[in-house]
Amino acid sequence: MVVKRSGQRQPFDRAKVMAGVRAAAKNRPVTSADTEALGIEVEEQARLDGPEVTSQHVGRAVLEALRTLDPIAYVRFASVYKGFADLGDFEREVGLLTKSTQPKQH
């Protein structure tokens, strides 16, 4: 079960996760097999985390999976999930993404 911000409880829906990923990955080199694998991974993680997880937990799991799959899809998904309001939100997220994925230069 997924507990939404409103407190409403719904069964986990992998198709809903995959639809969000497909939207974020539109026109990106992400295959339907990639999307399916990500959906399975997020569902399995939710299952391991207990009988109930929050929608925020599911969203963070999708973000983590997208971080390595496709950085552009990651930023697109983050912009909707985190409710970006202005360019500064994008800049901050890209900075965090770059900092966490790039090796340090010496």
MDAnalysis code that builds the backbone (N, CA, C; Angstrom):
import MDAnalysis as mda
import numpy as np

u = mda.Universe.empty(318, n_residues=106, atom_resindex=np.repeat(np.arange(106), 3), trajectory=True)
u.add_TopologyAttr("name", ["N", "CA", "C"] * 106)
u.add_TopologyAttr("resid", np.arange(1, 107))
u.add_TopologyAttr("resname", ["MET", "VAL", "VAL", "LYS", "ARG", "SER", "GLY", "GLN", "ARG", "GLN", "PRO", "PHE", "ASP", "ARG", "ALA", "LYS", "VAL", "MET", "ALA", "GLY", "VAL", "ARG", "ALA", "ALA", "ALA", "LYS", "ASN", "ARG", "PRO", "VAL", "THR", "SER", "ALA", "ASP", "THR", "GLU", "ALA", "LEU", "GLY", "ILE", "GLU", "VAL", "GLU", "GLU", "GLN", "ALA", "ARG", "LEU", "ASP", "GLY", "PRO", "GLU", "VAL", "THR", "SER", "GLN", "HIS", "VAL", "GLY", "ARG", "ALA", "VAL", "LEU", "GLU", "ALA", "LEU", "ARG", "THR", "LEU", "ASP", "PRO", "ILE", "ALA", "TYR", "VAL", "ARG", "PHE", "ALA", "SER", "VAL", "TYR", "LYS", "GLY", "PHE", "ALA", "ASP", "LEU", "GLY", "ASP", "PHE", "GLU", "ARG", "GLU", "VAL", "GLY", "LEU", "LEU", "THR", "LYS", "SER", "THR", "GLN", "PRO", "LYS", "GLN", "HIS"])
u.atoms.positions = np.array([
    [0.837, -1.186, 0.000],
    [0.000, 0.000, 0.000],
    [0.881, 1.248, 0.000],
    [0.404, 2.260, -0.697],
    [1.100, 3.542, -0.747],
    [0.242, 4.562, -0.012],
    [0.858, 5.264, 0.937],
    [0.168, 6.305, 1.682],
    [0.502, 7.640, 1.028],
    [-0.519, 8.287, 0.498],
    [-0.330, 9.564, -0.203],
    [-0.236, 10.707, 0.804],
    [0.175, 11.866, 0.323],
    [0.310, 13.041, 1.198],
    [-0.992, 13.381, 1.894],
    [-2.105, 13.111, 1.232],
    [-3.426, 13.403, 1.801],
    [-3.814, 12.413, 2.896],
    [-3.020, 11.337, 3.025],
    [-3.350, 10.291, 3.982],
    [-4.100, 9.128, 3.347],
    [-4.563, 9.322, 2.119],
    [-5.269, 8.270, 1.395],
    [-4.312, 7.110, 1.127],
    [-4.828, 5.899, 1.183],
    [-4.026, 4.704, 0.913],
    [-4.491, 4.068, -0.394],
    [-3.508, 3.672, -1.217],
    [-3.813, 3.030, -2.497],
    [-2.860, 1.862, -2.689],
    [-3.298, 0.847, -3.420],
    [-2.358, -0.226, -3.764],
    [-1.231, 0.327, -4.638],
    [-0.037, -0.206, -4.479],
    [1.078, 0.200, -5.329],
    [0.713, -0.120, -6.774],
    [0.994, 0.807, -7.675],
    [0.656, 0.630, -9.084],
    [1.909, 0.862, -9.923],
    [2.546, -0.237, -10.327],
    [3.767, -0.133, -11.116],
    [3.530, 0.609, -12.424],
    [2.352, 0.434, -13.023],
    [2.039, 1.114, -14.279],
    [2.075, 2.635, -14.100],
    [1.647, 3.124, -12.942],
    [1.671, 4.552, -12.660],
    [3.118, 5.057, -12.577],
    [3.978, 4.285, -11.923],
    [5.405, 4.627, -11.837],
    [6.003, 4.672, -13.236],
    [5.724, 3.661, -14.020],
    [6.282, 3.575, -15.369],
    [5.771, 4.712, -16.256],
    [4.511, 5.113, -16.091],
    [3.969, 6.225, -16.880],
    [4.718, 7.520, -16.561],
    [5.013, 7.747, -15.299],
    [5.772, 8.929, -14.906],
    [7.185, 8.910, -15.459],
    [7.802, 7.734, -15.444],
    [9.152, 7.598, -15.990],
    [9.134, 7.793, -17.497],
    [8.151, 7.207, -18.176],
    [8.052, 7.390, -19.632],
    [7.898, 8.861, -19.990],
    [7.073, 9.583, -19.231],
    [6.883, 11.010, -19.499],
    [8.196, 11.769, -19.306],
    [8.922, 11.463, -18.244],
    [10.190, 12.142, -17.968],
    [11.252, 11.781, -18.999],
    [11.159, 10.580, -19.556],
    [12.178, 10.082, -20.482],
    [11.789, 10.264, -21.954],
    [10.715, 11.002, -22.210],
    [10.271, 11.199, -23.595],
    [11.406, 11.809, -24.426],
    [11.623, 11.216, -25.593],
    [12.687, 11.640, -26.523],
    [14.092, 11.481, -25.955],
    [14.244, 10.598, -24.984],
    [15.543, 10.277, -24.409],
    [15.866, 8.832, -24.781],
    [17.139, 8.439, -24.705],
    [17.514, 7.062, -25.058],
    [17.206, 6.060, -23.945],
    [15.951, 6.038, -23.525],
    [15.488, 5.114, -22.483],
    [14.498, 4.170, -23.145],
    [14.788, 2.887, -23.092],
    [13.939, 1.897, -23.753],
    [12.766, 1.495, -22.865],
    [11.793, 0.848, -23.483],
    [10.674, 0.342, -22.689],
    [11.159, -0.730, -21.712],
    [12.198, -1.467, -22.087],
    [12.781, -2.456, -21.167],
    [13.402, -1.748, -19.959],
    [14.047, -0.603, -20.185],
    [14.609, 0.183, -19.082],
    [13.499, 0.643, -18.141],
    [12.410, 1.130, -18.733],
    [11.278, 1.620, -17.947],
    [10.662, 0.483, -17.138],
    [10.495, -0.670, -17.767],
    [9.933, -1.845, -17.079],
    [10.837, -2.273, -15.928],
    [12.137, -2.325, -16.174],
    [13.088, -2.730, -15.132],
    [13.058, -1.748, -13.962],
    [12.958, -0.451, -14.268],
    [12.898, 0.552, -13.213],
    [11.627, 0.370, -12.390],
    [10.510, 0.141, -13.053],
    [9.250, -0.082, -12.347],
    [9.321, -1.291, -11.430],
    [9.915, -2.365, -11.911],
    [10.072, -3.580, -11.099],
    [10.985, -3.296, -9.904],
    [12.084, -2.578, -10.156],
    [13.032, -2.250, -9.084],
    [12.363, -1.418, -7.984],
    [11.601, -0.411, -8.373],
    [10.926, 0.442, -7.394],
    [9.863, -0.354, -6.634],
    [9.126, -1.189, -7.343],
    [8.108, -2.011, -6.680],
    [8.747, -2.975, -5.682],
    [9.836, -3.599, -6.082],
    [10.518, -4.540, -5.187],
    [11.059, -3.819, -3.954],
    [11.621, -2.641, -4.148],
    [12.135, -1.861, -3.017],
    [11.003, -1.499, -2.062],
    [9.862, -1.099, -2.612],
    [8.705, -0.767, -1.769],
    [8.246, -1.995, -0.995],
    [8.243, -3.127, -1.650],
    [7.817, -4.376, -0.996],
    [8.752, -4.723, 0.163],
    [10.044, -4.538, -0.046],
    [11.032, -4.832, 1.000],
    [10.930, -3.864, 2.175],
    [10.452, -2.655, 1.905],
    [10.388, -1.634, 2.946],
    [9.157, -1.747, 3.836],
    [8.269, -2.664, 3.544],
    [7.142, -2.890, 4.439],
    [5.812, -2.886, 3.729],
    [4.764, -3.171, 4.494],
    [3.437, -3.264, 3.884],
    [2.892, -1.905, 3.435],
    [3.406, -0.821, 4.020],
    [2.988, 0.514, 3.615],
    [4.217, 1.394, 3.420],
    [4.216, 2.137, 2.325],
    [5.267, 3.120, 2.064],
    [4.585, 4.425, 1.681],
    [5.288, 5.521, 1.853],
    [4.712, 6.809, 1.474],
    [4.954, 7.070, -0.004],
    [4.117, 7.918, -0.574],
    [4.313, 8.295, -1.976],
    [5.646, 9.023, -2.131],
    [6.089, 9.732, -1.097],
    [7.390, 10.392, -1.139],
    [8.508, 9.367, -1.235],
    [8.371, 8.266, -0.528],
    [9.356, 7.188, -0.575],
    [9.442, 6.615, -1.995],
    [8.291, 6.410, -2.611],
    [8.254, 5.890, -3.977],
    [8.913, 6.894, -4.929],
    [8.578, 8.169, -4.784],
    [9.170, 9.202, -5.633],
    [10.685, 9.269, -5.510],
    [11.189, 9.172, -4.278],
    [12.654, 9.186, -4.080],
    [13.299, 7.954, -4.711],
    [12.631, 6.807, -4.626],
    [13.170, 5.592, -5.241],
    [13.239, 5.743, -6.758],
    [12.231, 6.357, -7.361],
    [12.247, 6.603, -8.800],
    [13.394, 7.551, -9.146],
    [13.551, 8.613, -8.367],
    [14.639, 9.560, -8.624],
    [16.001, 8.877, -8.557],
    [16.206, 8.054, -7.552],
    [17.491, 7.359, -7.421],
    [17.765, 6.463, -8.626],
    [16.740, 5.771, -9.087],
    [16.911, 4.897, -10.247],
    [17.174, 5.718, -11.513],
    [16.472, 6.838, -11.665],
    [16.670, 7.686, -12.842],
    [18.031, 8.374, -12.838],
    [18.564, 8.637, -11.665],
    [19.862, 9.307, -11.550],
    [20.921, 8.580, -12.371],
    [20.915, 7.262, -12.320],
    [21.913, 6.487, -13.063],
    [21.437, 6.131, -14.471],
    [20.135, 6.038, -14.664],
    [19.603, 5.661, -15.971],
    [19.741, 6.784, -16.998],
    [19.287, 7.985, -16.636],
    [19.337, 9.107, -17.572],
    [19.207, 10.417, -16.793],
    [20.283, 11.211, -16.745],
    [20.253, 12.439, -15.942],
    [19.212, 13.462, -16.397],
    [18.923, 13.523, -17.687],
    [17.918, 14.470, -18.166],
    [16.528, 14.036, -17.702],
    [16.233, 12.758, -17.816],
    [14.949, 12.243, -17.321],
    [14.848, 12.462, -15.808],
    [15.970, 12.315, -15.111],
    [16.014, 12.563, -13.667],
    [15.562, 13.995, -13.364],
    [16.149, 14.976, -14.057],
    [15.814, 16.385, -13.796],
    [14.362, 16.667, -14.164],
    [13.901, 16.079, -15.259],
    [12.498, 16.267, -15.642],
    [11.562, 15.720, -14.575],
    [11.843, 14.504, -14.108],
    [11.004, 13.885, -13.084],
    [11.078, 14.707, -11.795],
    [12.283, 15.118, -11.425],
    [12.467, 15.911, -10.208],
    [11.691, 17.215, -10.277],
    [11.629, 17.826, -11.464],
    [10.943, 19.116, -11.593],
    [9.455, 18.994, -11.264],
    [8.858, 17.871, -11.622],
    [7.442, 17.656, -11.317],
    [7.293, 17.161, -9.879],
    [8.086, 16.160, -9.503],
    [7.989, 15.553, -8.180],
    [8.259, 16.573, -7.073],
    [9.263, 17.414, -7.272],
    [9.635, 18.400, -6.251],
    [8.953, 19.745, -6.456],
    [8.169, 19.876, -7.522],
    [7.405, 21.088, -7.755],
    [8.263, 22.323, -7.994],
    [9.213, 22.210, -8.913],
    [10.082, 23.347, -9.201],
    [9.240, 24.564, -9.572],
    [9.623, 25.715, -9.028],
    [8.873, 26.939, -9.271],
    [9.607, 27.920, -10.177],
    [10.933, 27.803, -10.244],
    [11.692, 28.746, -11.060],
    [13.010, 28.124, -11.513],
    [13.748, 28.877, -12.301],
    [15.004, 28.398, -12.862],
    [16.008, 28.022, -11.780],
    [15.993, 28.732, -10.679],
    [16.905, 28.430, -9.574],
    [16.741, 27.016, -9.052],
    [15.499, 26.508, -9.052],
    [15.257, 25.132, -8.618],
    [15.960, 24.142, -9.549],
    [15.885, 24.406, -10.863],
    [16.573, 23.550, -11.833],
    [18.080, 23.619, -11.639],
    [18.594, 24.831, -11.483],
    [20.040, 25.014, -11.309],
    [20.540, 24.270, -10.082],
    [19.818, 24.370, -8.982],
    [20.219, 23.695, -7.748],
    [20.222, 22.170, -7.936],
    [19.177, 21.653, -8.581],
    [19.085, 20.202, -8.776],
    [20.180, 19.693, -9.701],
    [20.451, 20.423, -10.787],
    [21.516, 20.024, -11.700],
    [22.859, 20.079, -10.977],
    [23.052, 21.095, -10.130],
    [24.280, 21.180, -9.341],
    [24.441, 19.985, -8.432],
    [23.369, 19.587, -7.761],
    [23.419, 18.412, -6.888],
    [23.687, 17.142, -7.681],
    [23.038, 17.025, -8.827],
    [23.220, 15.856, -9.680],
    [24.653, 15.773, -10.171],
    [25.184, 16.879, -10.642],
    [26.554, 16.913, -11.155],
    [27.542, 16.607, -10.050],
    [27.331, 17.185, -8.888],
    [28.231, 16.979, -7.749],
    [28.251, 15.516, -7.313],
    [27.090, 14.861, -7.368],
    [27.011, 13.485, -6.878],
    [27.421, 12.444, -7.919],
    [27.506, 12.841, -9.193],
    [27.818, 11.842, -10.219],
    [29.183, 12.031, -10.858],
    [29.804, 13.182, -10.681],
    [31.089, 13.435, -11.316],
    [32.236, 13.177, -10.343],
    [33.324, 12.567, -10.809],
    [34.480, 12.399, -9.944],
    [35.104, 13.759, -9.651],
    [35.729, 13.855, -8.512],
    [36.365, 15.109, -8.136],
    [37.605, 15.340, -8.986],
    [37.788, 16.577, -9.384],
    [38.963, 16.965, -10.173],
    [40.065, 17.381, -9.207],
    [41.284, 16.937, -9.476],
    [42.416, 17.344, -8.635],
    [43.348, 18.223, -9.374],
])
